[in-house]
């Protein structure tokens, strides 16, 4: 029985960590990268910390990718436009950053679409890049992502700067150990903080300058995450839902879960 239980757990883990992200089209690392590194920043824009971060990136001539929360973006449209104008990539990070484990498919779809549209309305351009809150990819979120037509990106380097009390030195050490092609998760804002202390992004901002220097010493170049085209099977998935009564009925059942 113990062996069967372990085998079942292993299959469940593989389904959650490998199969579902693959179905969603999620990427963890930059493909075919020989010396590239991608800095990504979640949960902004923050009226205090994001401009400070942009100043550092501009000074050091480095580009990054920002995954913005829709309700924050509409309050700070000038920051959103500045991010784009200075050559950085933008993606959406839902409208209000709910815990995806607790939301229905219907709620997630609205969150994904509304977050994306908020940024697109500010920029007047398509924004297919997307990152799910907490990097969580469950069955409901996969359906919502496919229907929303987003291009999800996760990460393979997490310095855990979202933890209360994290220091800049630990952030730098984590990035220093990253391999070429790594996607680094950092935060210029914080949603769902574990403690109020985590709302202060000062240590992350202070670490970025040193992270850039260390990566330069290692011969790494900074790049933005590619959006590419929304994959063709995403379109086929949406068309099948709309054209097949049986698929539509099954989809409605999933949306209510």
C-alpha positions as CSV (number, residue, x, y, z in Angstrom):
1,X,0.0,0.0,0.0
2,X,2.8,2.4,0.8
3,X,4.4,1.8,-2.6
4,X,1.1,2.4,-4.3
5,X,0.6,5.6,-2.4
6,X,4.1,6.9,-3.3
7,X,3.5,6.0,-6.9
8,X,0.2,7.9,-6.9
9,X,1.8,10.9,-5.3
10,X,4.6,10.9,-7.8
11,X,2.1,10.8,-10.7
12,X,0.1,13.6,-9.1
13,X,3.3,15.7,-8.7
14,X,4.3,15.1,-12.3
15,X,0.8,16.1,-13.5
16,X,0.9,19.3,-11.5
17,X,4.5,20.4,-12.1
18,X,5.1,19.1,-15.6
19,X,2.0,18.1,-17.6
20,X,-0.3,21.0,-16.7
21,X,2.3,23.7,-17.3
22,X,3.1,22.1,-20.7
23,X,-0.6,22.0,-21.6
24,X,-0.8,25.7,-20.7
25,X,2.2,26.5,-22.8
26,X,4.1,27.8,-19.8
27,X,7.9,28.4,-20.1
28,X,10.4,28.3,-17.2
29,X,13.6,29.3,-19.0
30,X,14.8,31.1,-22.1
31,X,15.2,28.5,-24.9
32,X,18.5,28.1,-26.6
33,X,20.1,30.7,-24.4
34,X,23.9,30.7,-24.3
35,X,24.6,33.7,-22.1
36,X,21.2,35.3,-21.5
37,X,19.5,36.0,-18.2
38,X,16.0,37.5,-17.7
39,X,15.1,39.6,-14.7
40,X,11.4,39.7,-14.1
41,X,9.4,41.8,-11.6
42,X,6.0,40.9,-10.3
43,X,3.1,42.6,-8.4
44,X,3.8,46.2,-9.6
45,X,3.6,48.9,-10.5
46,X,4.4,50.5,-7.1
47,X,4.4,54.3,-7.1
48,X,7.6,54.4,-4.9
49,X,9.7,51.3,-5.8
50,X,9.0,50.8,-9.5
51,X,10.4,54.3,-10.5
52,X,13.5,53.7,-8.3
53,X,14.0,50.3,-10.0
54,X,13.6,51.9,-13.5
55,X,16.2,54.5,-12.7
56,X,18.7,51.8,-11.8
57,X,17.9,49.8,-14.9
58,X,18.3,52.9,-17.1
59,X,21.5,53.9,-15.5
60,X,23.0,50.4,-16.0
61,X,21.4,49.9,-19.4
62,X,19.6,46.7,-18.6
63,X,16.2,45.6,-19.7
64,X,13.7,43.5,-17.7
65,X,10.2,42.1,-17.9
66,X,7.4,43.4,-15.7
67,X,4.3,41.5,-14.8
68,X,1.8,44.1,-13.7
69,X,-1.4,43.7,-11.6
70,X,-4.3,45.3,-13.5
71,X,-5.8,47.3,-10.6
72,X,-2.4,48.8,-9.8
73,X,-1.7,49.6,-13.5
74,X,-4.8,51.7,-13.9
75,X,-3.7,53.8,-10.9
76,X,-0.2,54.4,-12.3
77,X,-0.6,54.6,-16.1
78,X,2.4,56.9,-16.4
79,X,4.7,54.3,-14.9
80,X,3.2,51.6,-17.2
81,X,4.0,53.8,-20.2
82,X,7.5,54.5,-18.9
83,X,8.3,50.8,-18.5
84,X,7.3,50.3,-22.2
85,X,9.1,53.5,-23.5
86,X,12.4,52.5,-21.8
87,X,12.5,49.2,-23.7
88,X,11.3,46.7,-21.1
89,X,8.7,44.0,-21.7
90,X,5.3,44.0,-20.0
91,X,3.0,41.2,-19.1
92,X,-0.2,40.9,-17.1
93,X,-0.4,39.3,-13.6
94,X,-4.2,39.2,-13.2
95,X,-6.5,42.1,-12.3
96,X,-6.4,41.8,-8.5
97,X,-3.9,38.9,-7.7
98,X,-6.3,36.4,-6.2
99,X,-5.2,33.1,-4.8
100,X,-5.8,30.9,-7.8
101,X,-6.2,27.8,-5.7
102,X,-9.4,29.2,-4.2
103,X,-11.0,30.7,-7.3
104,X,-13.3,29.1,-9.9
105,X,-12.4,28.9,-13.5
106,X,-14.9,31.6,-14.3
107,X,-13.3,34.0,-11.8
108,X,-9.8,33.2,-13.0
109,X,-10.8,33.8,-16.6
110,X,-12.2,37.3,-15.7
111,X,-9.1,38.0,-13.7
112,X,-6.8,37.0,-16.5
113,X,-8.7,38.9,-19.2
114,X,-9.3,42.0,-17.1
115,X,-5.7,42.2,-16.0
116,X,-4.5,41.9,-19.6
117,X,-7.0,44.5,-20.9
118,X,-6.1,47.0,-18.3
119,X,-2.5,47.1,-19.5
120,X,-3.4,47.0,-23.2
121,X,-5.8,49.9,-22.8
122,X,-3.0,52.0,-21.3
123,X,-0.4,51.1,-24.0
124,X,-2.7,50.7,-27.0
125,X,-1.0,47.4,-27.9
126,X,-1.4,43.7,-27.3
127,X,0.1,42.3,-24.2
128,X,0.1,38.5,-24.4
129,X,2.8,37.8,-21.8
130,X,1.3,36.6,-18.5
131,X,2.3,35.1,-15.2
132,X,-0.1,33.4,-12.9
133,X,-0.1,34.5,-9.2
134,X,2.3,32.3,-7.2
135,X,3.2,30.5,-10.4
136,X,0.3,28.2,-9.7
137,X,-0.9,26.2,-12.7
138,X,-3.9,24.0,-11.8
139,X,-6.5,22.5,-14.1
140,X,-8.8,25.5,-13.7
141,X,-6.1,28.0,-14.4
142,X,-5.0,26.1,-17.5
143,X,-8.5,26.3,-18.9
144,X,-8.6,30.0,-18.1
145,X,-5.2,30.7,-19.6
146,X,-6.0,28.9,-22.8
147,X,-9.3,30.7,-23.2
148,X,-7.7,34.1,-22.4
149,X,-5.1,33.5,-25.1
150,X,-2.1,34.5,-22.9
151,X,1.5,33.4,-23.1
152,X,2.4,32.2,-19.6
153,X,5.9,32.5,-18.2
154,X,7.1,31.0,-14.9
155,X,10.7,31.0,-13.6
156,X,13.5,28.7,-12.6
157,X,15.4,31.1,-10.2
158,X,13.5,32.3,-7.1
159,X,15.6,34.4,-4.6
160,X,12.5,34.5,-2.4
161,X,12.6,38.2,-2.1
162,X,8.9,38.1,-1.2
163,X,9.7,36.7,2.2
164,X,9.6,39.2,5.1
165,X,13.1,40.0,6.3
166,X,14.9,38.9,3.2
167,X,18.3,40.7,2.8
168,X,19.9,41.9,-0.4
169,X,22.9,39.6,0.1
170,X,20.7,36.5,-0.1
171,X,19.1,37.8,-3.3
172,X,22.4,38.4,-4.9
173,X,23.7,34.9,-3.9
174,X,20.6,33.2,-5.4
175,X,21.0,35.0,-8.8
176,X,24.8,34.4,-8.7
177,X,24.1,30.7,-8.8
178,X,21.7,31.0,-11.8
179,X,22.6,29.3,-15.1
180,X,22.5,30.9,-18.5
181,X,18.9,31.0,-19.7
182,X,17.5,31.5,-16.2
183,X,14.4,33.5,-15.6
184,X,14.7,35.3,-12.2
185,X,11.6,36.0,-10.1
186,X,11.8,39.3,-8.2
187,X,9.1,41.8,-6.9
188,X,8.8,45.6,-7.2
189,X,5.5,45.3,-5.4
190,X,3.9,42.7,-3.2
191,X,0.4,41.3,-3.2
192,X,-0.8,38.9,-0.5
193,X,2.2,39.7,1.8
194,X,3.0,37.2,4.5
195,X,3.6,40.2,6.8
196,X,3.5,44.0,6.4
197,X,7.3,44.0,6.5
198,X,7.3,42.4,3.0
199,X,5.7,45.5,1.5
200,X,9.0,47.4,1.8
201,X,10.8,46.5,-1.5
202,X,14.0,48.3,-0.5
203,X,16.2,45.3,-0.2
204,X,15.2,44.0,-3.6
205,X,15.8,47.4,-5.2
206,X,19.2,47.6,-3.5
207,X,20.1,44.1,-4.6
208,X,19.4,44.8,-8.3
209,X,22.5,47.0,-8.8
210,X,24.7,44.3,-7.4
211,X,22.9,41.5,-9.3
212,X,23.6,43.3,-12.6
213,X,27.3,43.7,-11.7
214,X,27.7,40.0,-10.7
215,X,26.0,38.8,-13.9
216,X,28.2,41.1,-15.9
217,X,31.3,39.5,-14.3
218,X,30.0,36.1,-15.3
219,X,29.5,37.2,-18.9
220,X,25.7,37.1,-18.8
221,X,23.6,39.4,-20.9
222,X,20.1,40.6,-19.8
223,X,17.2,40.1,-22.1
224,X,13.4,40.4,-22.0
225,X,11.1,37.4,-22.2
226,X,9.8,36.7,-25.7
227,X,6.0,36.8,-26.2
228,X,5.8,35.2,-29.6
229,X,2.4,34.5,-31.2
230,X,-0.4,33.0,-29.2
231,X,0.0,29.4,-30.2
232,X,-2.3,27.9,-32.8
233,X,-3.7,25.2,-30.6
234,X,-4.9,28.0,-28.3
235,X,-7.0,29.2,-31.1
236,X,-8.2,25.7,-31.9
237,X,-9.1,25.2,-28.3
238,X,-11.2,28.4,-28.2
239,X,-12.9,27.5,-31.6
240,X,-13.7,24.0,-30.4
241,X,-15.4,25.4,-27.2
242,X,-17.5,27.8,-29.3
243,X,-18.4,25.4,-32.1
244,X,-19.1,22.1,-30.3
245,X,-22.3,21.9,-28.1
246,X,-20.8,19.0,-26.2
247,X,-17.5,20.8,-25.6
248,X,-19.3,24.0,-24.7
249,X,-21.5,22.1,-22.1
250,X,-18.4,20.5,-20.6
251,X,-16.7,23.9,-20.5
252,X,-19.6,25.5,-18.7
253,X,-19.4,22.7,-16.1
254,X,-15.7,23.4,-15.6
255,X,-16.3,27.2,-15.3
256,X,-18.7,26.7,-12.4
257,X,-16.3,24.5,-10.5
